[in-house]
Amino acid sequence: MKPSEPTFQPADRIASFKPYFFAALTQKINTLKAKNVDVIRIDMGSPDLPPAEFIVDALEKSARRKDTHGYSPNGGTPAFRQAIADYYLNRFDVSLDPKTETLALLGSKEGLFNLSQVILNPGDISIVPDPGYPVYSASGLIAGGEIHYVPLLKENGFLPDLDSIPADILDRAKILWLNYPNNPTGAIAPFAFLEKAIHFGHQHHILIAHDAPYADVCFDGYRAPSILQVPGAREVCIEFNSLSKAYNMAGWRLGMAVGNPQVLGYLSTYKSQVDTSVFQPIMDAGIAALTGDQGWLEGRNQIYQKRRDIVVAGLKEAGFAVDVPPAAIYVWAHLPEGYPDSMAYCDRLLNETGVSMTPGRVYGNFGEGYIRISLGTATERIQQAMDRLVDWMHQ
């Protein structure tokens, strides 16, 4: 008799996790494409536009050198860390010590995940916005922590009500996650709210983790601040940033963490055990991006703004309730009356029209009833998607 094949079970800490939503969605879309369905993807937040040519040139120049192909320093080359500090000084008037208050990341997502691993012990609480980027909660659960969700409601400008968090939660909380300009809502945080958040961190001895990858994707004259502009911020705060959305470098995997030097030290130690380093030519291109001519970003943002306006107009014509987002690359809209299930709505829309958008439920319970549209698709394709949506809703 042939012996049975060995079987393996996942660790308890990941057993309840499902595949990442966009991975499963991509599989479904590939199946439709194999049937010659013309699918328009306005779901994933991945820029379709390339970086500025001088950034690509810097990558090529560095990659052609013979001395840039070995391991680079785990926390980033001194030159790249200096470029981070220069960017923060020029963009936000925030002075950083490049040696202790900056850290290079393999894209900001790994930094977000790793922060929970270095701060949370089993049973500690992470305060997470709902709706919000799923990594905030997933990283906390994998670290053995517990999640306390705070709703982001339209009537509050999609800002968390920090005063509503119970005292017993505050006693056990170690991290408060914030993200402005916000994914998925496109909301922005007034500077007064950032000041309140820093005061909250000092008052309750909670680390404020601010995820700010959309700070340079702003419209209508708005310029997003850094939370580190708040006096006393670096004592209780770490800010994550990324070149993915700001400089159209999503696939390059280059990000940064800045702020509290003690926490950055923990992250650096952890990273030395779990990854090696960013490829130096990518960091050299990052230096060019952060310290080079920033003027091209205005033209890029005008393209996004045009797309935003097309989406908002189309959604309103289709019967959605939608506000005009002043930043980020998303439009967040409430489904028309009679469509309570965002998952079912988006699935049917994809099957019947070939338009793929993201159900709000992906981002949490308070995302139900909403959909998110990404602006990272060619303008003409976004217009086609809106035309299909309007026709479908008016059938």
N, C-alpha and C positions, 0 to 999 in steps of 0.2 A: 504494500500500500504506500502510495506517495505521501511523504510527510506534508503537512499543511504549511503554507507560506507564512513567514513571520508577519505580524501586524504591529503597527505602531500607533500610539494614541498621542494626541497633542497634550502639552502641558495644560494644567487647569487654567493658568492665567490667560491662555489664548483660545481655549476651547469654545467660548461663547462668541468669539469674533467671527463675523462673516467677511467674505472677500470685499475689498474696497469697492464702493459703489461704482466708481467710474471704470474699474476693471471689468466688472460684470456687464456694465452698459456697453462697453466697447465690444465685448464678445457678441452681444445681441445685434449691435449695429453692423458688425462684420458679416453676420448671418444674413441680414437684410441686403447688404451690398452684394453678397454672392448671388442674390436673387434679382440683381439689377435695380434695386431701389435706390433712388437718388436721395441720400440722407444729408441733411444740413445740420451740422453739429453747432449748437449754440449753448452747450451744456458745460464744457470743461473750461476752467480759467487758465488757458494756456495761450500766450500771445502768438498771433499769426505773423506779426511783423518782425523783421530781423533787427539785430542791433545796428548801431551806427557803424559805418565802414571802418572808422578809425579804431573801433574796439576789435573788430575782426582782424585788422592789420596788426594790432598789438599781439593778438594770439599767435598769428602766423610767424611774426618776427621772433617771438620768444620760443615757439616750438621748433624753429629751425636752428636754434642754438644747441650746442653739444652739451651744455652744462645744466640744462633745465629738466632733464628727464628722470632724475633720481627722486628719492623721497625729499619732500620739503618739510619745514618745521610744522609740527602738528597744529599749532595755534595760528599758523599763517606766517608768511615771510615778514620780516620787519618792514619791508617796503609796502606790502599790502596793508598791514595794520596801521602804518602811518597814513596811508591813503584813506582808510576808514576815518581816522581822526580828522584829517583834512576835510573830508566830506562833511562831517558833523559840524565842524567849525564854520565852514563856508555856507552850508545849507541852513543850519539851525542856530548858529552862534553858541554852540556847546563845545567846551574844551574837554578833550579826553586824553588820558595817558595811553598812548598806543601799546605800551608794554603790559599794562595791567587792566585796562578798561575797554579793550577790544579783543575780539576772538573771531577767527575765520571759521566758517562752517561749510559743510558739504551741502549747501542749500539750507535755508532756515528751518525746513521741516525736521531735519535730524536734531537741530538744536532745541526745537520745541519739545520733541519727544524726550531727548536726553535730560532736559531740565527736570522733568518729573522724577527721573531715576536718581538724580543727585540730591533732591530736596525732600521727597516724600518717603516716609517710613510706612509700613503696613498700618492701616487705620487712620493715617493722616488724611485730611480733606483738601481737595482742590476745588476752588470755586470757579465754575465754568459758565460762560454765557450760552443761552439757548434761545434762538438758533446760534450755532457757532461752528467753527472749523473742527471736524471730528477728532483731529489729533490731540486737542487739549484734553478731552475726556479719555480717549484710548490710552494715552501715555500714562495718565494717572492710574487707570485701572490695572495696567500691566505692572506698574510699580507697586501694586498692592494697596493703593490708596482708595478713598471713597470720593464720589463726586457729588457736590451740591450745585444744582443748576439754578441760575438766576435768569428769569425771562427777560428777553429784549422785546419790548412791546412798542407798537407804533405810537401809542399815546405818550410814551416817554422818550420819543425820538430814537428808539432802539438803543437806549442807554440802560445799564443795569441799575436797579434801585438798591444801592449799597446799604441804605438804612433799614431795608426790610430783612436783612440776613440775620437769623436768630443768634443769640449770644452763645448758645452751646455749639453752633457751627463755627463761629468765630474763634472759640477757644481751641478748636482742633484744626483749623484751617492753616495751611502753610503757603498756598499760592492762590492769587487772584489773577485770572486770565482776562486780558482786555485786547481788543483788536480794532483799531481805528486808523484810517478809513476801514470800514467793516466789510468782511465777507461773512454772510452772503448779502447783507441788506444795503450796502453802499452808504450807510449812515456815517456821519462824522461826529467827533466828540468836541464840544466847546472846550476851550482851554480851562475854563472854570471847573469842568468835570474832571479833567486830568489833575488839576490841583487837589480836588476833593479825593481822588483816588490815592494820590501820594500821602495825603493826610491820613487816609484810611489805613494805608500800609504802616505808617509810623504808629498810629494809635493801637493797632491790633497785632503788630509784629508779624505782618503777612507780606510775603514777597509779591510785588506787582510785576507780572510778566506781560509786557506790552508787545504785541505782534504787529509790526508796522510795514508790511511789504508793499502797501499801496500809497505810501506817503508822497511819491512823485507822480502819481496818476490822478491828477486833479483837474477840475473843469471850472469854467465861468469865473476865472480869477482867484479861486480858492487855493490856498497853500496850506497843506496839513502841517501841524507842529510835530515836534518830537516831545514825548513825555519827559525826556531828560531836560527840557527847558524849564521845568518846574523846580524851584528851589527845594533842595533836600531830596530830589528824586533818586540820585545815585546811591543813597544810603539804603533804599528799600526797593529798588527797581532794576530790572534788566529789560532791555529793548532788543527785539529781534528785527532784522531787516534783511532784505534779499535783493539781488540783482535780477531776479527772474522777471518780475513785473515791471520794475523801474526802468530796466535797460534792455528788456526783451531777450533775456538770457536764461529762460526757464530750464532748458535742457543742459545748460553748462554746469549747474549745481554749485552755485557760489552764493553764500550768504554771510551774515555777520551777527554777532551778539555784542552788545555794548552795555556799560553801566557798572553795577556793583562789582568791584574787583574780587571780593571773596567768593561770590557765586560763580563768576567767570573762572576762577581758579578751580572750583569743583568741576565745572563743565570740562575744562581743559584736562584735568586728571582722568575723568571718565572717558573722554574721547581718546586719550592715549591708549586705552585698553580696548576700544571697540572699533576704531578706524585709524587710518594712517595719516592722510593729509590730502589737501586739495592739490591737484596738478599745478605746478608753478606757472606754466603759460596761461592757465585760466586765471590765476591770481594777477598775473601781469596785465592781462586784458581787463581785469577788474580795476586795476589801478588806473588804466586809461579811462574806463567808464566813470569812475568816481571823481577823478581830478581833471578830466578833459572838458571840452566844450559841452555845456549842458543845454545849449540852445535848441538842439534837435528834439529834445523832449517835448517842447511846446508844440511842434508840428505833429508829433506822434499823438499827443493828447487831443489835439484838434480832430484827428481821425477818430479817436475813441468817442469824442463828444458828438461828432456827426452820427456815429453808429448808435450812441445812446439815444439821441433824439429820434432816430428812425424807430428804434425799439419802443420807446415810450409812446410815440404816436400810434404805432401798430397795436400795442396792447390796449390802449384806450379805445381804439376803434373796435377791437375784439371784445370789449366789455370788462376788461380788468381794471381794478383800482391800483394806481401806480403813482408814486412820487418820483420826481426827477432827482437822481443821485448826483451829488456834487463831487464825487470821487470814486475810485476803484473801477474795476472793469466789469461790473455786474449791474443788472437791473432786477430789483426785487418787487414782485407784483402779487397782489391778492387775487386769487381765482374768482371768476364771476359766480354769482349766486347759483346754487344748484350743483356745484362741483366741490364737494367737501374733501375728496381724497386726492391729494397731489400726486401720489404714486400712480394711481389708476388713470388720472388725467394725462400725465406725461406718457405713460405707456400706450394709451390709446392714440394720443397725438402722433407719436412716433410711428405706430403701425399704420395709421390711416393717412398721414401726410408726409412722413419721412423727416419731420422736424423733431430734433432731439433737444429738449431743455431739461433742467434739473428740478426734481420735486423738492419742495421746501422741507419735506419730512426728513430728508437726508441729513439736515443740519440740526435736528432735534424736534421734540414734541411741539414747541412753539413755532416751528417752521411749517407745521401742517396748515394747509389752506393757501400756501404761497408757492410760487415757482421762481427760480432764478435763471436769468439769461446772461450768458457771457458775451462780452463785446470782442472776444478774441477770434473773430472770424471775418473774412473778407466782407467789405461793406455791401457789395452787390448780393452776396449770399444771405446776409442778414436781412436785406430788403425782400429777397425771395421768401425767406422764412416767415417774415411778417405777413406777406401777401397770402401765403398758404394758410397761416393761422387765421387771418381775418375771414378768408373764404370758408374755411372749415367751420368756424364758429357761427357763421351766418347761414349755414345750410338749412 
